Amino acid sequence: MPHRTAFFISDGTGITAETFAKAILAQFEIDPKRVRMPFIDSPDKAWQAVRQINHAAEVDGKRPLVFTTVVNMEVLAVLRAECKGMLIDMFGTFISPLEEELGMKSNHRVGRFSDVSKSQEYHDRIEAINFTLDHDDGQTNEDLEKSDVILVGVSRSGKTPTSLYLAMQFGLKASNYPLIPEDFERRTLPPALVPFKKKLFGLTIDPARLSEIRNERRPNSRYASLENCRYEVAEAEAMMRRAGIRTLSTTTKSIEEIATIIRQDLNLQ
């Protein structure tokens, strides 16, 4: 496959354009160079973007793929008329049919982060992120009852990134608690978690993969040895089974998949 460049252009942050485009490009055996161009909100900036797109067309010898969520019609007009890429107008594709179906015009609001100071959802999300950071890796037992979910599992099984994703994307207050050798010796959950069993969700992982991850952090240590990883995973899984906690293996799953399964299983809205 010849080298190609994909541009993600928006008069906002460009996050929507890039996320949508990545989902589409994942359907093809192609790995283009990716360029996000946010805040293209004037004709002058549109011309700058056009020059970069057209330069890529010359260098690659192929039309760049240009994904846009631009709502400014002046900017869009410049892109449509002047860029030498394949322009994919994501909003235009969906907004026009919706306007016709709903019998109303869209407000052409730039970006999902507009007027953020007035959004209760945004403030709830910030509060959830702060809560999740304070309750990472069992740092504190205070206010655990305010958690929407408490993730448990051995060290490096994916608890922290999953917790942060749940907080940042969905505004969920996610605590996480590591299972440590003392817990395995007692063969019971940490006492602080027992009152909140309905909020617990267990993450597990293949011992060989866990050993790889831990070796990146502490090479050639007992902590990272395959033997120790097998012991910890086996003990943690047995403990969670005895406690009746739902579990999920993170070995081959993305953070997005893990978070979706957790939300679905615990019915977290």
KOLDO-392296 format. One record per atom (N, C-alpha, C, O, CB): residue in three letters; x, y, z. Coordinates in steps of 0.05 Angstrom, whole numbers, plus 5000, padded with zeros to 4 digits. Glycine has a CB too. Layout:
BEGIN
ALAXYZ ...
***
This chain:
BEGIN
MET501749765000 MET500050005000 MET501850255000 MET503450285018 MET498150005025 PRO501550434980 PRO503150674979 PRO502650845004 PRO500550845016 PRO502550844954 HIS504751005011 HIS504451175034 HIS502251385030 HIS501951485008 HIS507151325040 ARG500751425051 ARG498551615049 ARG498351775075 ARG499151675096 ARG495851475043 THR497152015073 THR496852175097 THR493852225102 THR492352275083 THR498252455094 ALA493052205127 ALA490252255135 ALA490252505152 ALA491652525172 ALA488952015150 PHE488552705145 PHE488252955160 PHE485652945175 PHE483552855164 PHE488553195141 PHE485653045199 PHE483153065215 PHE482853365221 PHE484353475238 PHE483252895242 ILE480953495208 ILE480653785209 ILE478053865223 ILE475953755217 ILE480753905181 SER478254055241 SER475954145256 SER476254435263 SER478454535266 SER475453975280 ASP473954575267 ASP474054845278 ASP473954835308 ASP473855045322 ASP471855025267 GLY473854585319 GLY474054545348 GLY476654395354 GLY478754465342 GLY471654385359 THR476554205373 THR478954065381 THR479953865361 THR482353795361 THR478553935408 GLY478253765344 GLY478953555325 GLY478653275337 GLY479253075323 GLY481753595316 ILE477853245362 ILE477652985374 ILE475552815361 ILE475952575356 ILE477053015404 THR473252935356 THR471052785343 THR471852695315 THR471452455308 THR468552965341 ALA473052865299 ALA473952795272 ALA475952565273 ALA475752375257 ALA475153035258 GLU477852585291 GLU479952375293 GLU478852105302 GLU479451895292 GLU482252465311 THR477052125323 THR475951875333 THR474251735312 THR474451495309 THR474151935358 PHE472551885299 PHE470751775278 PHE472451665255 PHE471951435246 PHE468851995268 ALA474451815247 ALA476151725225 ALA477651475231 ALA477951295214 ALA478051945217 LYS478751455256 LYS480151215264 LYS478450965263 LYS479350755255 LYS481351245292 ALA475850995271 ALA474050775270 ALA473550685241 ALA473350445236 ALA471350845283 ILE473450875223 ILE473050805194 ILE475550685183 ILE475450475169 ILE472251055178 LEU477950805188 LEU480450705177 LEU481150425187 LEU482550275174 LEU482650895183 ALA480150355212 ALA480750095223 ALA479649875206 ALA480349635210 ALA479650075251 GLN477749935188 GLN476549735171 GLN478349665147 GLN477649485131 GLN473849825161 PHE480549805144 PHE482249765121 PHE485149705130 PHE486049795151 PHE482250025103 GLU486549545113 GLU489349475119 GLU491049705110 GLU492449695089 GLU490149205105 ILE490949925125 ILE492550165118 ILE493350295144 ILE491850305164 ILE490850355100 ASP495750405144 ASP496750545167 ASP497850825158 ASP500350855156 ASP498950385182 PRO496051015153 PRO496951265143 PRO498351445164 PRO497951405188 PRO494651415131 LYS499951625154 LYS500951835172 LYS498552005181 LYS496852085164 LYS503152015158 ARG498252065206 ARG495852205216 ARG496552485226 ARG498452525241 ARG494652045239 VAL495052675217 VAL495552955224 VAL492853075233 VAL490953105218 VAL496653115199 ARG492753155259 ARG490453295269 ARG490853595267 ARG492853695275 ARG489853215298 MET488853735256 MET488954025252 MET486554145266 MET484454175254 MET489054105222 PRO486854215292 PRO484554335306 PRO484354635302 PRO486154765292 PRO484854275336 PHE482054745310 PHE481555035310 PHE481955175283 PHE482955395282 PHE483355165331 ILE481255035262 ILE481255155235 ILE478555305232 ILE476655195221 ILE481654935212 ASP478455545243 ASP475955685246 ASP475755945230 ASP474056125237 ASP475455745275 SER477455985210 SER477356225193 SER478356145165 SER479855955162 SER479056455205 PRO477656305145 PRO478656245118 PRO481656255116 PRO482856095101 PRO477456445099 ASP482956435131 ASP485856445131 ASP487156185141 ASP489056075129 ASP486956675148 LYS486056075162 LYS486955825173 LYS486355595154 LYS487855405151 LYS485755765201 ALA484055615140 ALA483355415120 ALA485355405098 ALA486155195088 ALA480555465109 TRP486255645089 TRP488355655067 TRP490955525077 TRP492255395062 TRP488755945058 GLN491655575102 GLN494055445113 GLN493855145113 GLN495655005106 GLN494655545142 ALA491455045120 ALA490954755120 ALA491154655092 ALA492254435087 ALA488254695133 VAL490054795073 VAL490054715045 VAL492854685035 VAL493554485021 VAL488454915027 ARG494654875042 ARG497354855033 ARG498754605044 ARG500254475029 ARG498955105041 GLN498154535069 GLN499454295081 GLN498254045068 GLN499753855063 GLN498954295111 ILE495754035062 ILE494453805050 ILE495553765021 ILE496253545013 ILE491353835049 ASN495753985006 ASN496653964979 ASN499653894977 ASN500453754959 ASN496154234964 HIS501153984997 HIS503953904998 HIS504253605003 HIS505853464990 HIS505454065020 ALA502553495021 ALA502553215026 ALA501853055001 ALA502852834996 ALA500653145049 ALA499953164985 ALA499153024960 ALA501453004941 ALA501852804928 ALA496853184947 GLU503153214940 GLU505453214922 GLU507553014932 GLU508652864917 GLU506653494920 VAL508053024958 VAL510152844969 VAL509352554968 VAL510952384961 VAL510752924999 ASP506852494975 ASP505852214975 ASP505352104947 ASP505551864943 ASP503352194992 GLY504652284929 GLY503852194903 GLY501052064903 GLY500251934884 GLY505851994892 LYS499552114925 LYS496852004928 LYS495152224942 LYS496152384957 LYS496851744944 ARG492552224936 ARG490852414949 ARG490752364979 ARG490152134987 ARG487952404937 PRO491152564995 PRO490852525024 PRO487852475030 PRO486052555015 PRO491852775040 LEU487352345053 LEU484652295063 LEU484052525083 LEU485452545103 LEU484352015076 VAL482052685077 VAL481552915094 VAL478752885107 VAL476652905095 VAL481553175076 PHE478852825133 PHE476452795149 PHE475853055163 PHE477653155177 PHE476652555169 THR473453165160 THR472953415173 THR470253415187 THR468253295179 THR472953635152 THR470253555210 THR467753615224 THR467353915226 THR466054015244 THR467753495253 VAL468354065207 VAL468154355205 VAL465154425201 VAL463854315184 VAL469854475183 VAL464254625217 VAL461454725213 VAL461455005202 VAL459355095192 VAL459954715240 ASN463655145202 ASN463855405190 ASN463855385160 ASN465655275148 ASN466455555200 MET461755485148 MET461355445119 MET463455585102 MET464155485081 MET458655545111 GLU464555815111 GLU466655945096 GLU469155775096 GLU470555745075 GLU467356225109 VAL469855655118 VAL472155475120 VAL471755235103 VAL473555155088 VAL472655395149 LEU469355115105 LEU468754885089 LEU468854935059 LEU469754765044 LEU465954775096 ALA467955175051 ALA468055245023 ALA470955255012 ALA471455164990 ALA466755525018 VAL472755355028 VAL475655365020 VAL476655075017 VAL478055014997 VAL477355525040 LEU476054905036 LEU477054635035 LEU475954485011 LEU477454344997 LEU476254485061 ARG473354515006 ARG472054374983 ARG473254474956 ARG473554314938 ARG469054424984 ALA473754724955 ALA474554834929 ALA477554794923 ALA478354764900 ALA473855124927 GLU479254804944 GLU482054824939 GLU483754584947 GLU485954544936 GLU483055054954 CYS482854414966 CYS484654204975 CYS484653974955 CYS482653914942 CYS483854105003 LYS486953844952 LYS487353634933 LYS486953354946 LYS487853154935 LYS490053644919 GLY485753354969 GLY485253104983 GLY482453004978 GLY480753144966 GLY485753135012 MET481952754986 MET479152654986 MET477752755011 MET478352665033 MET479152334985 LEU475952945007 LEU474653075030 LEU472252915039 LEU470452855023 LEU473853365022 ILE472252845065 ILE470052695076 ILE468752875098 ILE469852895120 ILE471052415088 ASP466552995091 ASP465153185109 ASP463253025128 ASP461052955120 ASP463553395093 MET464252955152 MET462852785169 MET460252905179 MET458152775179 MET464552705193 PHE460253155187 PHE457853285197 PHE455853325175 PHE453453275179 PHE458553545210 GLY456853405152 GLY455053455129 GLY453553205121 GLY451153215113 GLY456553565106 THR454952975123 THR453652725115 THR451252655132 THR449252545122 THR455652495118 PHE451352735158 PHE449252655176 PHE447252885183 PHE444952835188 PHE450352555201 ILE448353135183 ILE446653355192 ILE444353415172 ILE442053455181 ILE448253605196 SER444953415146 SER442853485127 SER440453285128 SER438253375129 SER444053485099 PRO440953025128 PRO438652835131 PRO437152875157 PRO434752845158 PRO439652545129 LEU438652935179 LEU437252975205 LEU435653235204 LEU433453235215 LEU439352995227 GLU436653445192 GLU435053685190 GLU432453635175 GLU430353735183 GLU436653905175 GLU432653475154 GLU430253415139 GLU428253245155 GLU425853285155 GLU430953265113 GLU429353045169 GLU427652865185 GLU426353015209 GLU424052965215 GLU429352635195 LEU427953185222 LEU426953325246 LEU425353575240 LEU423953685257 LEU429253395264 GLY425653665215 GLY424153915207 GLY425254165220 GLY423754345226 GLY421253885214 MET427954165225 MET429154395238 MET432054415229 MET433254225220 MET428954385269 LYS433154655231 LYS435954705224 LYS437754655248 LYS436954715271 LYS436354995214 SER440054545243 SER441954505265 SER443154785273 SER442954975258 SER444254315257 ASN444154795298 ASN445255055307 ASN448155105298 ASN449255315304 ASN445055065338 HIS449354905285 HIS452054935275 HIS453955025297 HIS455655205293 HIS452155135251 ARG453654905320 ARG455354975343 ARG458054845339 ARG458254605332 ARG454054885370 VAL460154995345 VAL462954885341 VAL463754735366 VAL463954845387 VAL464955115336 GLY464154465362 GLY465354305383 GLY463554235406 GLY461754385413 GLY467754445394 ARG464054005417 ARG462453915439 ARG463354045465 ARG462053995486 ARG462553605442 PHE465454205465 PHE466454325490 PHE465654615492 PHE466554765509 PHE469454305491 SER463854715474 SER462954985475 SER461355035500 SER459954855510 SER461255055450 ASP461555285511 ASP460055355535 ASP460455155558 ASP458555085572 ASP457055375529 VAL462855055561 VAL463454845580 VAL462854935608 VAL462154765625 VAL466254745577 SER463255195614 SER462855295641 SER459955265650 SER459455265674 SER463755575643 LYS458155245631 LYS455255225638 LYS454354925639 LYS451954875644 LYS453655375617 SER456154745634 SER455354465632 SER455754325659 SER457954295669 SER456954325610 GLN453554225670 GLN453654065695 GLN455053805690 GLN456553705707 GLN450854025707 GLU454653695666 GLU455953445659 GLU458953465660 GLU460353295670 GLU455053355631 TYR460053695650 TYR462853745650 TYR463953755679 TYR466053635685 TYR463553995634 HIS462553905695 HIS463453935723 HIS463353665738 HIS465053615755 HIS461754145738 ASP461353515732 ASP461153245744 ASP463453075735 ASP464552915751 ASP458453105736 ARG464353105710 ARG466552945700 ARG469153025714 ARG470752855721 ARG466752985669 ILE469553285717 ILE471953375731 ILE472053275760 ILE474153185770 ILE472153685731 GLU469753275773 GLU469553175801 GLU470252875801 GLU471552775819 GLU466753225812 ALA469252725781 ALA469752445780 ALA472752385775 ALA473852195787 ALA468152315757 ILE474052545759 ILE476852505754 ILE478452555780 ILE480252395786 ILE477852705731 ASN477852775794 ASN479252825819 ASN478752605839 ASN480652525853 ASN478253095831 PHE476352505841 PHE475752285859 PHE477352035852 PHE478451905870 PHE472652225859 THR477451975826 THR478851735817 THR481851755822 THR483051565830 THR478351695787 LEU483051995818 LEU485852025824 LEU486451995854 LEU488451875862 LEU486752305815 ASP484652095871 ASP484952075900 ASP484751785909 ASP485851705930 ASP482952245915 HIS483151625894 HIS482651345903 HIS484051145885 HIS483150915881 HIS479651295903 ASP486251225873 ASP487851045856 ASP489650865873 ASP490950965892 ASP489551205836 ASP489650615866 ASP491550425879 ASP491150405909 ASP493150365924 ASP494350495872 GLY488650435918 GLY488150405947 GLY489350615964 GLY489950565988 GLY489050135956 GLN489750865953 GLN491051075969 GLN489451155994 GLN490651226014 GLN491451315951 THR486851135992 THR485151206015 THR482651046015 THR481550965994 THR484451516014 ASN481650996040 ASN479150846043 ASN476751036047 ASN474450956049 ASN479350646066 GLU477451296049 GLU475351496055 GLU473451526031 GLU474251516008 GLU476551766062 ASP470851556037 ASP468851606017 ASP468551385996 ASP467651435974 ASP469451866002 LEU469451146002 LEU469150925983 LEU466250875975 LEU465650785953 LEU470350665994 GLU464450945994 GLU461550905988 GLU460651085965 GLU458551035954 GLU459950966013 LYS462151295959 LYS461351475937 LYS462251365910 LYS461651475889 LYS462551755941 SER463851155910 SER464751035885 SER462450925869 SER460550805880 SER466850815890 ASP462550965843 ASP460650825825 ASP461550535820 ASP459850355817 ASP460350975798 VAL464150495820 VAL465350235816 VAL467950225830 VAL469450425831 VAL465550165786 ILE468649995841 ILE471349945854 ILE472649715839 ILE471649485841 ILE471049895885 LEU474749765825 LEU476249555811 LEU478249425829 LEU479749565843 LEU477549665785 VAL478349155828 VAL480349015844 VAL481848825826 VAL480848735805 VAL478948855867 GLY484348765834 GLY485948585818 GLY488848615826 GLY489548785842 GLY485648635788 VAL490548435815 VAL493448445822 VAL494648695809 VAL493548815791 VAL494848195812 SER496948765819 SER498448995808 SER498948965778 SER499848745769 SER501049035823 ARG498449175763 ARG498949185734 ARG496949025717 ARG497648935695 ARG501749085728 SER494548985728 SER492548845712 SER490749035697 SER488848945683 SER490848675731 GLY491249295698 GLY489749495682 GLY487749655698 GLY486049785686 GLY488349345661 LYS487949655725 LYS486049795741 LYS486150095738 LYS484050225734 LYS486449725770 THR488550215739 THR488850505738 THR487950625711 THR486250805711 THR491650585743 PRO488950525689 PRO487950645663 PRO484950615659 PRO483750785648 PRO489450525640 THR483950385668 THR481050345664 THR479450535682 THR477450645673 THR480250055671 SER480350575707 SER479050765725 SER479051045713 SER476951185713 SER480450765752 LEU481351135703 LEU481551405692 LEU479751435667 LEU478551645662 LEU484351465686 TYR479651225651 TYR477951235627 TYR475051255634 TYR473551415622 TYR478450985609 LEU474151105654 LEU471451125663 LEU470751405674 LEU468551505670 LEU470850915685 ALA472651525688 ALA472151795698 ALA472152005676 ALA470452175676 ALA474351865719 MET474151995659 MET474452195638 MET472352185617 MET471352385607 MET477152175625 GLN471551935609 GLN469651915587 GLN466751915596 GLN465052015582 GLN470151655572 PHE466251815620 PHE463451775629 PHE462751905655 PHE460451895664 PHE462951485631 GLY464752045667 GLY464152185692 GLY463551995715 GLY462052075734 GLY461852365688 LEU464551755715 LEU464151555736 LEU466351575757 LEU468751595750 LEU463951275724 LYS465551565782 LYS467551565804 LYS468551275807 LYS467151105818 LYS466351675830 ALA470951235798 ALA472050955798 ALA474450945817 ALA476551065812 ALA472950875769 SER474150785838 SER476450725856 SER477750465846 SER476550305832 SER475550705886 ASN480250435853 ASN481550175848 ASN483250085871 ASN484550255884 ASN483150185821 TYR483349825875 TYR484649715899 TYR486349475891 TYR485349285879 TYR482549635921 PRO488949485897 PRO490649255890 PRO490449025910 PRO490149065934 PRO493549345888 LEU490448785899 LEU490648545916 LEU493548485921 LEU495048455901 LEU489048305904 ILE494448455946 ILE497248425953 ILE497748165968 ILE495748035976 ILE498248675969 PRO500248085972 PRO500847835985 PRO499347796012 PRO498547576018 PRO503747815990 GLU499148006028 GLU497647986054 GLU494847896050 GLU493747736066 GLU497748256069 ASP493547986028 ASP490847896022 ASP490747606015 ASP488947456023 ASP489648065999 PHE492747516000 PHE492847225992 PHE493347046016 PHE492246826018 PHE495047185971 GLU494947146035 GLU495446996060 GLU492846966076 GLU492246756087 GLU497647126077 ARG491247176077 ARG488747176092 ARG486547026076 ARG484646926088 ARG487747456098 ARG486947016050 ARG485046886031 ARG482347026032 ARG480246896028 ARG484746596038 THR482347286038 THR479847436038 THR480347706026 THR482647806024 THR478647466067 LEU478147836018 LEU478348106007 LEU479448296028 LEU479148246052 LEU475648205997 PRO480748516020 PRO481448726040 PRO479048816056 PRO476948866044 PRO482848966026 PRO479248826082 PRO476848896098 PRO475349146090 PRO472949156092 PRO477748916127 ALA476849346080 ALA475549596072 ALA473549566049 ALA471749726046 ALA477749806064 LEU473949346033 LEU472249306010 LEU469649146016 LEU467749156000 LEU473749175988 VAL469649006037 VAL467448816043 VAL464748946043 VAL462848836032 VAL467948676069 PRO464449186054 PRO461749316055 PRO460749396027 PRO458349466024 PRO461749556073 PHE462549396007 PHE461749505981 PHE461949295959 PHE462649345936 PHE463549735974 LYS461249045967 LYS461548825948 LYS459948865922 LYS460848775901 LYS460648565961 LYS457648995923 LYS456049035899 LYS457349225879 LYS456649225856 LYS453349145907 LYS459249385889 LYS460649575871 LYS463349465861 LYS464649595845 LYS461149835886 LEU464049225870 LEU466649115862 LEU466548985835 LEU464548855827 LEU467548905883 PHE468749015820 PHE469048875794 PHE472048795792 PHE473748965796 PHE468249065770 GLY472448545787 GLY475248435786 GLY476448435759 GLY475148355739 GLY475248165798 LEU478948525757 LEU480548495733 LEU482648295736 LEU484148295757 LEU481748775725 THR482948115717 THR485047915718 THR486547915692 THR485848075674 THR483847625724 ILE488647755689 ILE490347775666 ILE491947515664 ILE492447385684 ILE492248025668 ASP492747445639 ASP494347205635 ASP497147245649 ASP498347455645 ASP494747145605 PRO498047055665 PRO500547085679 PRO502947155662 PRO504647315669 PRO501146835695 ALA503047025638 ALA505347085620 ALA505347375611 ALA507447505610 ALA505246895596 ARG503047475605 ARG502847765597 ARG503447945621 ARG504748145618 ARG500047825586 LEU502447865644 LEU503048025668 LEU506048035674 LEU507148245681 LEU501647905693 SER507347815670 SER510247805674 SER511747995654 SER513648135662 SER511347515671 GLU510847995629 GLU511948185610 GLU511648475618 GLU513648625618 GLU510648145582 ILE509248545627 ILE508748815635 ILE510448895660 ILE511549115660 ILE505748855642 ARG510548715679 ARG512048775703 ARG515048795698 ARG516448945711 ARG511448575725 ASN516048635679 ASN518848635673 ASN519648905660 ASN522048985662 ASN519548405654 GLU517749035647 GLU518349305636 GLU518849505659 GLU520349695656 GLU516149405618 ARG517549455681 ARG517749635704 ARG520049555723 ARG521649725732 ARG515149645719 ARG520149295730 ARG522249195748 ARG523448945736 ARG522748725743 ARG521049135776 PRO525348975717 PRO526548735704 PRO527848545723 PRO529148625742 PRO528548835683 ASN527448285718 ASN528848075732 ASN528348075762 ASN529947985778 ASN531748085727 SER526048175770 SER525348175799 SER523447945805 SER522247835787 SER523948445807 ARG523247875831 ARG521247675838 ARG518447765832 ARG516747605823 ARG521547605868 TYR517948025835 TYR515348145829 TYR514548085801 TYR512148035795 TYR515448445834 ALA516448075782 ALA515848045754 ALA516147755744 ALA515547695721 ALA517548215737 SER517147575762 SER517647305753 SER515047165745 SER512947215756 SER519047145775 LEU515246985726 LEU512946835716 LEU511746665739 LEU509246645741 LEU513646655692 GLU513446555755 GLU512446385777 GLU510746555796 GLU508546465804 GLU514846255792 ASN511746785804 ASN510246955822 ASN507647065809 ASN505547075823 ASN511947195831 CYS507747125784 CYS505347225770 CYS503247005769 CYS500847065773 CYS506047315741 ARG504046765764 ARG502146535764 ARG500846505791 ARG498446465794 ARG503546275756 TYR502446525812 TYR501446505840 TYR499446725846 TYR497246665855 TYR503746505860 GLU500146975840 GLU498447195847 GLU495847185831 GLU493647225843 GLU499847465841 VAL495947125805 VAL493547115789 VAL491646895799 VAL489246935801 VAL494247075759 ALA492846665804 ALA491246435814 ALA489846495840 ALA487446445844 ALA492946185817 GLU491346615859 GLU490246685885 GLU488046895883 GLU485946885895 GLU492446775904 ALA488647105866 ALA486647325862 ALA484047215850 ALA481947295859 ALA487847545845 GLU484347055829 GLU481946945816 GLU480346765836 GLU477846775836 GLU482746785791 ALA481746605852 ALA480346435871 ALA478946605892 ALA476646545900 ALA482346245885 MET480246815901 MET479046995921 MET476547135910 MET474547155924 MET481047205930 MET476647225885 MET474447365874 MET472047175868 MET469747245871 MET475247505848 ARG472746925861 ARG470646725858 ARG469246675884 ARG466746665885 ARG471746455847 ARG470746645906 ARG469546585932 ARG467746825941 ARG465746785954 ARG471746545953 ALA468547065934 ALA467047305942 ALA464747355923 ALA463047525928 ALA468847545942 GLY464547205901 GLY462347245882 GLY462547505866 GLY460547625858 GLY459747245897 ILE465047585861 ILE465547835846 ILE465747775816 ILE467047585808 ILE468147975855 ARG464447935800 ARG464647905771 ARG467447975762 ARG468648175773 ARG462548085756 THR468647825744 THR471347875735 THR471547875705 THR469847785690 THR473247655746 LEU473747995695 LEU474248015667 LEU477248005662 LEU478848125676 LEU473048285655 SER478047845642 SER480947835635 SER481548075616 SER480148115596 SER481647565621 THR483648225623 THR484448455607 THR486548385587 THR487548565572 THR485448675625 THR487348135585 THR489648055569 THR489548155541 THR491548265531 THR489947755569 THR487348115527 THR487248185499 THR485148405493 THR484448455470 THR486447945482 LYS484248545514 LYS482148745510 LYS483249025513 LYS485149075529 LYS479948705530 SER482149215497 SER482949495499 SER481549615524 SER479649505534 SER482149645473 ILE482549845532 ILE481249995554 ILE478350055548 ILE476650035565 ILE482850255560 GLU477850125523 GLU475050185515 GLU473249945518 GLU470949975528 GLU474950285485 GLU474249705510 GLU472649465513 GLU472149395542 GLU469949325551 GLU473949235499 ILE474249425558 ILE474049355587 ILE471949545600 ILE470249445615 ILE476749385601 ALA472149805595 ALA470349995607 ALA467449945598 ALA465649965615 ALA471150285599 THR467049875573 THR464349825563 THR463149585577 THR460849585584 THR464449785533 ILE464749375580 ILE463749125593 ILE463049185623 ILE461049095633 ILE465848895591 ILE464749335636 ILE464249405664 ILE461649565667 ILE459949505684 ILE466649565676 ARG461349765650 ARG458849925651 ARG456449755645 ARG454349795658 ARG459050165630 GLN456649575626 GLN454349405620 GLN453749215642 GLN451349185650 GLN454949255594 ASP455749085653 ASP455248885674 ASP454249005700 ASP452548895714 ASP457848735680 LEU455149245707 LEU454349375732 LEU452049575727 LEU451149715745 LEU456649525744 ASN451149595702 ASN448949775694 ASN449650065703 ASN447950195716 ASN446349685707 LEU452050155696 LEU452850425703 LEU452250625681 LEU453150585658 LEU455950435709 GLN450550815686 GLN449751015666 GLN451351275670 GLN450951465655 GLN446751065668 
***
